[in-house]
Amino acid sequence: MSGRYCRLEPLEVERHAADLFEAYSEAPDERDWTYLTRQRPASLLEFREEIVGLAAKPDPLNFAIVDLESGRAVGTIALMRIDPPQGVIEVGGVIYSPRMQRRPTGTEAIYLLGRRVFDELGYRRFEWKCDALNARSMAAARRYGFSFEGIFRQAIVYHGRSRDTAWFSMLDSEWPRARVAFERWLAPDNFDDEGRQRRSLAELREG
């Protein structure tokens, strides 16, 4: 899946491990990994072994986010809990490195997945779930156009504690408006010479 700023390609050890390890290592601490089931890799060898396992799974189906300007992998994202008979699929495994901050690549990655999910695969429902304590993830879901549906209390146990899970979704009937907003937001003329947005995604989605 290729856009204007990034490309999503199946996660592979040889193609992506070194770039991703370097990109993730630029973060000053591990706060971006607080709400993930995995820990930030401590070494490239450890990370390569982890990617072997991730790349072999059909669900979650993991992708590397490749920055088109540099040609290097800068993050990962996945499609998971794939249910073709029901037309339901979830986005997960979202790990954006510091190299994606204040850049449009993260937003475009969600847009590319939305196109795949709705326009190409014809799914009915696109889900986003996160720890209910993860304010950043919840804000991102709303920004991208996912609707909050509620909290599943004590849904899972991880990191030695019970987690409440926040559920969000986007429906096929909502995608056309969201798609237009994404495309307008991602257009080059929506950014000034400093790379700052002229209009927000929410503003464009509202008309």
Secondary structure, 3 states (H helix, E strand, C coil): CECCCEEEEECCHHHHHHHHHHHHHCCCCCHHHCCCCCCCCCCHHHHHHHHHHHHHCCCCEEEEEEECCCCEEEEEEEEEEEECCCCEEEEEEEEECHHHCCCCHHHHHHHHHHHHHHHHCCCCEEEEEEECCCHHHHHHHHHHCCEEEEEEEEEEEECCEEEEEEEEEEECCCHHHHHHHHHHHHCHHHECCCCCECCCHHHHHCC
